Amino acid sequence: MTTFGPVPPLSMFFMIVTLLICLFLFLGLFLILRKKMGLKVMPLLVGVATFILFALILESMIHRIVLNPQADGTNNLSGSPVLFVLYACMMAGIFEETGRFVAFKLLRRKYQGIQTAISYGIGHGGGEAMLLAGLTAVSNLAFALMLNMGLTEMLGDMAEVQATATVLVEMPPVMFLVGGIERIAAVTLHICLSVLVWHSVNSRGKFWFYPLAILLHACFNAPAAMYQVGVISSLFVVELLLYVEVAALVYLVWRLHGKVGTVVDEIQDCGSSPQ
């Protein structure tokens, strides 16, 4: 059995921090806002289910068909970075925002008010955080503990196991915190986009918020996609761009909601059916 050096304690600490961030973004944030805004559980659960169905299942099926990943890590779009970035960004926007649109069409029968969009956004973004960054942190932490306790014989001697061990030992500790930091921006994004799509369903003349959400979602994914193809070489730059985009999105959604939110509330208070 190949032996490995111990995983640095700081790396393991950052794994735990990332997991706690994901837990807070999903459960903690919901519980805090539930008390303050009267959030309901059902939109939260619908958000999680929509992410799983539209992003993890349906979108992944299209990726397997279009990209057709090869054993060497290449795919059908590897030779064209521009096409890869456009495809990766637009697919995420189309599938997730369409899922959001369908979900709000169903939810509006029983759940009204902007709190529905907030609850859904936490479910969609928080569910994504837990299923992607959270579970990865748990897996990495468990693997690291076994390595540091000398239980490598329980992991087997497969090449992929050795590769994972090498990454955990040699990767700079701060990299294990990046996932958690990125999820904060991502959950904020999903809440903002949920408000936009909720208005596209419930506000007269605001259907165009739905395609706007697709484009904004695509823009948010662009830095990560460009990092994948080597257009951006620094992960720090990627995270900085994500937070700049999210800050601009928060301002945009705040302004747009301020213009149409009062009208929607008046319509619903009068018992009118949303158009």
Helices and strands as residue ranges (DSSP letters): H 9-23, I 24-28, H 29-37, H 41-50, I 51-59, H 60-66, H 81-107, H 114-129, I 130-134, H 135-148, G 152-154, H 159-170, H 175-202, H 209-228, H 235-269
